[in-house]
Amino acid sequence: MEKKIREVTETVHLSPPYTITIHTLSETKLNLSKYSNGELTALINDVVESGEMFSFGFDSTLNFELWSCSQVKVSLNNTPIDNYLGKDDLAVRGSFEVGPNQLYLGFYRH
């Protein structure tokens, strides 16, 4: 990822169990991991086909990198966060922290 264009921090009120669901609209790269009990666990780090659906559970901090906001639809606990992502062809690096219900998104040019 190159230069950061902008960043967004939002409070998104969710309750357990926590899940992220990603529906791919075109071929894209997904990189997701979760941090729990002092341990970082990779969930996916791969180029995936269009039309795929992925769902992962987490209980503390979720980290993610998406190739392009325009290539995915993303929900946290069935709550779409696409309005925060926008439709730009920007890469996004983000996280969601369970304790403060905080969603952080950083947007980057390719």
N, C-alpha and C positions, 0 to 999 in steps of 0.2 A: 504494500500500500504506500501511496505517495503522501502528498500534502493533505493535512486535515482541513476540511472546508468549514465544518461547523460541528457543534456537539449539542446534545439535548439531555437533560436530566429531568425525569418525571417520576412522580409517585403513582404507582399502579397498585391499588389495593387488591391483594389476592389472599387466599387462604389455602392451607394444605388439603389434599396433596398437590404439589406444584408440578406442572408439565409445560413443556414447550412443544408446539406442533408447527411443522414447516411443510408447506405444500410448494413444490417447485413448479414454476410456470415455464421454464426453459432450462436447458442444461446449465448447471451452475456449480460452484464449489461451496461446501459447507464445512465449517470447522467449529465444533462445539465441545465444551468440556464443562465439568462441574467440580466445584471445590467443596469438600465436606470433611469434617473431622481432621483437618490438616493435610488432606490428600487431594491431589488433582487427578481426575479421571477423564480420559478422552472418551467422548461419546461418538463422534464421527469426524473424520478429516479426509474428505474425498470429493472428487468431481462426481456429480450425480445427474441422472437423466431428467428430462422434463416429465411432469406428471407424477412424480414420486411424492409420497407422504411419509414424514418422519415424526415420531413423537418420543420424547425423552422425559423421564422424571428427574427431579432434583429436590434437594431439601435445604440448601444453604445458598450458594452462589453459583450462578450459571454464567459462563463466558461464551461468546459466539463471535464468529467472523463470517460475513456473507459477501460473496463476490459482487453482488449487485442488488439493490433494493427492488429493482424492477423485475427481478427473476424469481421472487418468492412471495408467498403470503405467510405471515407468522402470527401465531396466537400464543398467549400465556394463559393457561387454565381456561381455554376456550374464549378468551378475551382477545380479539384482534388488536395487534399493535401496528398495523399497516399505516394508520394515520400518523404515527410517529416516524415511521420509516420513510414515507413519501414514495414517489414513483420515479425518482431520479435514477440515473444509471451510475450511482455512487456505491463504492464498497462501504460496508459498515462493520465496525468493531464495537461490540457492546457487552453489557452484563446486566443481570438482574440479581439483586441481593434481597433475600427473603426477609431478614429482620426489619430493615427500614422500608420494605416494599419499593425499592428504588431501581428504576430502569435508567441505565446510562447508554447513550448511543453516540459514537463518533463517526463522522462521515468523511470519506476520503476519495480523491480522484484516483483513477487507475494509472 
